Amino acid sequence: FDGMTEIKKHGSPADTAQKVNNVAVIGAGLMGAGIAQVTAEKGLQVLLKDRNNEAVGRGQSYMQDNWNKKVTRKRMTQHQYNLSTSNVTPVVDDNPVADKHMGKADLVIEAVFEDLDLKRKIVAQVEHTTSDECIFATNTSAIPIASIAEGAQRPENIIGMHYFSPVPAMLLLEIIPHEGTSDSTIATAFEVGTKQGKTCIVVKDVPGFYVNRCFGPYLVETAALLRDGVKPEQLDKAIKNFGMPVGPISLADDVGIDVISHVAEFLSNADLGVRMHGGDVSLMSKMVDNGLLGKKSGQGFYKYKGKKKVINPEVETLMRSFQGEDLGLSEEEIQNRLVSRFVNEAAKCLEDEIIANPVVGDVGLVFGTGFAPFRGGPFRYLDQVGVSNYVSMMNGFVDKYGEQFEPCQLLKDYAVSNKKFHN
């Protein structure tokens, strides 16, 4: 509660926020439809725009299915259902009235494929059809916002609003200004996100932002543990026993192996250096090549039939070429190897001022990844176990496994001075 209260102080006065009544969502896939849903539910007018009727129709069906479930479970009245449905106007790109509808937008949220050229093209189209005050938010999960804003007529109006999947269920929203984003744009994004029911954190414009940046080394270590003889179901069980709501293997299947593979590949080529070493994430790209995309395709690491899941023998076959010696690791060592990569990256993000303070770091990983909620987040966890103890453990891993476990300078400094992250 204290953490959530603290992060509401986002640094841009609320009175600088623009009034937003009309929101255009470009892209009616799972992310776009989810964003449209949580926006329409809060009484805002939503334009849901995509390339053709089939795409827009799928987005509408997604929202209506979710709302029907809410009505059935008595989480929404029929009146609220009718209001939410009436708040959404579907439109296709080549509809003659599309530009007229877009002209009314106070905020445009783009949720299309992770393609920089496509996103820049959409920025240019939006700037052509909307008012000078209209804010453009991109839902990119990793592409730097400054790159998307490059060449824009109104770069001060461009910001990242990174939602997490599935949007109606995930509470976190990362708000990412680039260096040229105005205070008014930041404040407006924060106000809209809060209205949508999200817990908003403002993070720096770097590859992966905060949550996915922490997720990168975690994914690499997952691959390393599979190489070292840990079975997928054993890995899931160990991390659930640590306190995570879901293990890394199940999480990869839930999010989508294609999405996870893209994030891992992107961050491996970004600025994390040795912190993305230690494991071979190409296993996931091999899975994608074989159509094993996770739950959405019926099979990933697990095979799904109804609510039942079993380890996928096709993945077991693929894994054999990636496996080395079985090290017979204990559950505690599995947990410490995986969690330390997560925690160290969170501390590195604080060191590099990607996040403002430990509270933002804790809230971000608890709400964005489900980091063991009862432990309070990575920084609360470090305070509980003692930073000096944690640094000693990581140094032991450096000797045993390699430099990818090197604690960041901030952790070393806190270990020497015996400081805590929270008073």
Salt bridges, closest charged atoms under 4 A:
GLU6 OE1 - LYS9 NZ 3.60
GLU41 OE2 - LYS70 NZ 3.12
ASP50 OD1 - ARG51 NH1 3.43
ASP93 OD1 - LYS49 NZ 3.02
GLU110 OE2 - LYS119 NZ 2.53
GLU114 OE1 - LYS119 NZ 3.40
ASP132 OD1 - ARG154 NH1 3.28
GLU150 OE2 - ARG120 NH2 3.76
GLU174 OE1 - HIS162 ND1 2.80
GLU221 OE2 - ARG337 NE 2.72
GLU221 OE1 - ARG341 NH1 2.43
ASP228 OD1 - ARG227 NE 2.93
ASP228 OD2 - ARG337 NH2 2.93
ASP254 OD1 - LYS295 NZ 3.24
ASP258 OD1 - LYS296 NZ 2.91
ASP271 OD1 - ARG213 NH1 3.00
GLU333 OE2 - LYS400 NZ 2.92
GLU345 OE2 - ARG213 NE 3.95
GLU345 OE1 - ARG275 NE 2.54
GLU351 OE2 - LYS348 NZ 2.99
ASP352 OD1 - LYS348 NZ 3.48
ASP362 OD2 - HIS422 NE2 2.70
GLU406 OE2 - LYS412 NZ 2.59
